[in-house]
Amino acid sequence: MPGKGKRGKSRPKPRGKKQKKPEVDIFSPAAMLNLYYIAHNVADCLHLRGFRWPGASKGKKGKTKM
């Protein structure tokens, strides 16, 4: 097909054990500084860290253009 170009050879992914993601300390100084700039209140802080309550909204969907 014109305009597609040739694809290079990719290396096969090793099939072994999946690496565990390291646990992240959400109370580390760097995480707290980040939270200070992105959260507006305690409820927002907990929501961003994954502690959601049953009635919480899922988030905003994309805006529809009219």
N, CA, C and O of each residue as an XYZ file, in Angstrom:
264
protein
N       0.840     -1.172      0.000
C       0.000      0.000      0.000
C       0.892      1.245      0.000
O       1.880      1.286      0.733
N       0.576      2.225     -0.777
C       1.408      3.422     -0.831
C       1.291      4.238      0.456
O       0.218      4.360      1.047
N       2.433      4.791      0.868
C       2.434      5.658      2.034
C       2.600      4.943      3.363
O       2.721      5.601      4.396
N       2.610      3.628      3.368
C       2.711      2.896      4.628
C       4.155      2.765      5.088
O       4.417      2.850      6.288
N       5.094      2.562      4.184
C       6.485      2.374      4.564
C       6.722      0.954      5.040
O       5.784      0.201      5.299
N       7.990      0.605      5.148
C       8.316     -0.745      5.589
C       8.443     -0.780      7.098
O       8.937      0.160      7.722
N       7.999     -1.858      7.659
C       8.128     -2.033      9.097
C       9.427     -2.769      9.384
O       9.782     -3.727      8.696
N      10.119     -2.311     10.398
C      11.362     -2.960     10.782
C      11.079     -4.224     11.581
O       9.966     -4.450     12.054
N      12.107     -5.029     11.715
C      11.948     -6.239     12.509
C      11.934     -5.861     13.978
O      12.797     -5.122     14.454
N      10.956     -6.370     14.678
C      10.894     -6.099     16.109
C      11.417     -7.301     16.876
O      11.327     -8.442     16.421
N      11.952     -7.022     18.023
C      12.476     -8.094     18.856
C      11.312     -8.815     19.535
O      10.368     -8.175     19.997
N      11.378    -10.126     19.594
C      10.305    -10.844     20.291
C      10.381    -10.575     21.791
O      11.468    -10.455     22.355
N       9.232    -10.483     22.421
C       9.189    -10.247     23.861
C       9.530    -11.539     24.586
O       9.057    -12.610     24.204
N      10.340    -11.449     25.616
C      10.679    -12.661     26.357
C       9.448    -13.205     27.079
O       8.688    -12.449     27.684
N       9.265    -14.492     27.011
C       8.119    -15.120     27.666
C       8.601    -15.731     28.978
O       9.062    -16.871     29.023
N       8.488    -14.978     29.997
C       8.919    -15.441     31.302
C       7.948    -14.931     32.349
O       6.799    -14.603     32.053
N       8.428    -14.874     33.558
C       7.598    -14.354     34.635
C       7.400    -12.859     34.448
O       8.310    -12.146     34.026
N       6.201    -12.396     34.768
C       5.954    -10.957     34.721
C       6.641    -10.313     35.911
O       6.621    -10.842     37.022
N       7.246     -9.173     35.661
C       7.908     -8.464     36.739
C       6.859     -7.761     37.588
O       5.919     -7.157     37.071
N       7.035     -7.851     38.889
C       6.122     -7.174     39.797
C       6.428     -5.693     39.796
O       7.589     -5.286     39.764
N       5.374     -4.888     39.830
C       5.583     -3.452     39.956
C       5.958     -3.165     41.403
O       5.348     -3.711     42.322
N       6.942     -2.325     41.609
C       7.319     -2.019     42.992
C       6.199     -1.253     43.686
O       5.510     -0.446     43.062
N       6.024     -1.508     44.971
C       5.000     -0.785     45.717
C       5.436      0.660     45.883
O       6.601      0.948     46.157
N       4.488      1.552     45.712
C       4.784      2.968     45.796
C       4.254      3.499     47.119
O       3.119      3.215     47.504
N       5.075      4.263     47.803
C       4.663      4.865     49.058
C       3.905      6.149     48.742
O       4.499      7.127     48.289
N       2.579      6.148     48.985
C       1.788      7.332     48.648
C       1.976      8.454     49.662
O       1.472      9.560     49.467
N       2.696      8.174     50.740
C       2.956      9.206     51.738
C       4.396      9.707     51.690
O       4.846     10.389     52.611
N       5.110      9.379     50.637
C       6.480      9.863     50.502
C       6.452     11.373     50.263
O       5.445     11.903     49.794
N       7.543     12.070     50.579
C       7.563     13.531     50.373
C       7.268     13.941     48.934
O       6.581     14.938     48.715
N       7.766     13.204     47.956
C       7.517     13.555     46.560
C       6.033     13.377     46.216
O       5.452     14.204     45.512
N       5.431     12.305     46.711
C       4.009     12.064     46.444
C       3.150     13.114     47.131
O       2.150     13.561     46.570
N       3.527     13.509     48.329
C       2.764     14.533     49.048
C       2.867     15.890     48.364
O       1.887     16.633     48.308
N       4.035     16.216     47.847
C       4.191     17.474     47.134
C       3.330     17.483     45.867
O       2.697     18.490     45.548
N       3.309     16.369     45.157
C       2.474     16.250     43.969
C       1.000     16.388     44.340
O       0.243     17.076     43.655
N       0.601     15.740     45.411
C      -0.794     15.795     45.850
C      -1.186     17.206     46.267
O      -2.321     17.628     46.048
N      -0.258     17.930     46.863
C      -0.515     19.305     47.282
C      -0.937     20.163     46.090
O      -1.794     21.038     46.219
N      -0.326     19.906     44.927
C      -0.619     20.725     43.747
C      -1.823     20.242     42.954
O      -2.399     21.027     42.200
N      -2.234     18.963     43.093
C      -3.348     18.484     42.269
C      -4.657     18.332     43.013
O      -5.715     18.341     42.383
N      -4.630     18.192     44.337
C      -5.861     17.987     45.096
C      -6.345     19.305     45.687
O      -5.541     20.165     46.048
N      -7.667     19.458     45.783
C      -8.243     20.691     46.289
C      -8.740     20.554     47.723
O      -8.838     21.544     48.447
N      -9.052     19.330     48.131
C      -9.518     19.108     49.499
C      -9.272     17.644     49.867
O      -8.738     16.882     49.062
N      -9.655     17.258     51.061
C      -9.383     15.904     51.539
C     -10.122     14.859     50.704
O      -9.550     13.822     50.367
N     -11.379     15.119     50.368
C     -12.147     14.161     49.574
C     -11.509     13.974     48.195
O     -11.453     12.859     47.677
N     -11.041     15.048     47.621
C     -10.370     14.990     46.324
C      -9.066     14.200     46.442
O      -8.720     13.413     45.562
N      -8.363     14.423     47.527
C      -7.113     13.695     47.781
C      -7.365     12.194     47.833
O      -6.672     11.423     47.169
N      -8.349     11.779     48.613
C      -8.655     10.353     48.735
C      -9.121      9.774     47.408
O      -8.760      8.651     47.056
N      -9.917     10.533     46.673
C     -10.419     10.078     45.371
C      -9.259      9.850     44.401
O      -9.241      8.851     43.682
N      -8.291     10.768     44.376
C      -7.154     10.638     43.474
C      -6.242      9.481     43.864
O      -5.572      8.906     43.006
N      -6.209      9.137     45.138
C      -5.356      8.044     45.606
C      -6.036      6.682     45.517
O      -5.436      5.670     45.879
N      -7.292      6.641     45.037
C      -7.952      5.364     44.817
C      -8.913      4.951     45.909
O      -9.471      3.856     45.837
N      -9.130      5.777     46.916
C     -10.075      5.471     47.981
C     -11.395      6.155     47.654
O     -11.704      7.221     48.187
N     -12.166      5.534     46.775
C     -13.424      6.136     46.332
C     -14.579      5.641     47.188
O     -14.535      4.528     47.712
N     -15.599      6.452     47.329
C     -16.773      6.073     48.080
C     -17.858      5.631     47.115
O     -17.784      5.954     45.930
N     -18.877      4.891     47.590
C     -19.879      4.303     46.692
C     -20.612      5.298     45.786
O     -20.917      4.950     44.645
N     -20.901      6.498     46.236
C     -21.659      7.449     45.434
C     -20.801      8.349     44.565
O     -21.326      9.268     43.936
N     -19.501      8.113     44.511
C     -18.600      9.009     43.779
C     -18.821      8.896     42.274
O     -19.151      7.832     41.750
N     -18.629     10.021     41.599
C     -18.765      9.998     40.138
C     -17.524      9.356     39.535
O     -16.446      9.385     40.127
N     -17.686      8.782     38.363
C     -16.578      8.100     37.694
C     -15.600      9.059     37.031
O     -14.483      8.665     36.697
N     -15.998     10.296     36.837
C     -15.137     11.267     36.173
C     -15.860     11.863     34.985
O     -16.933     11.402     34.596
N     -15.264     12.885     34.419
C     -15.896     13.555     33.298
C     -15.665     12.790     32.014
O     -14.575     12.269     31.779
N     -16.665     12.725     31.205
C     -16.536     12.178     29.850
C     -16.133     13.325     28.942
O     -16.187     14.490     29.337
N     -15.733     12.997     27.740
C     -15.332     14.032     26.789
C     -16.482     14.961     26.453
O     -17.639     14.542     26.406
N     -16.160     16.218     26.221
C     -17.193     17.181     25.863
C     -17.680     16.913     24.455
O     -16.899     16.552     23.575
N     -18.955     17.088     24.250
C     -19.499     16.915     22.912
C     -19.525     18.273     22.211
O     -19.920     19.276     22.803
N     -19.115     18.297     20.989
C     -19.122     19.536     20.223
C     -20.459     19.676     19.516
O     -20.987     18.714     18.958
N     -20.994     20.875     19.548
C     -22.272     21.123     18.882
C     -22.077     21.976     17.687
O     -23.041     22.295     16.992
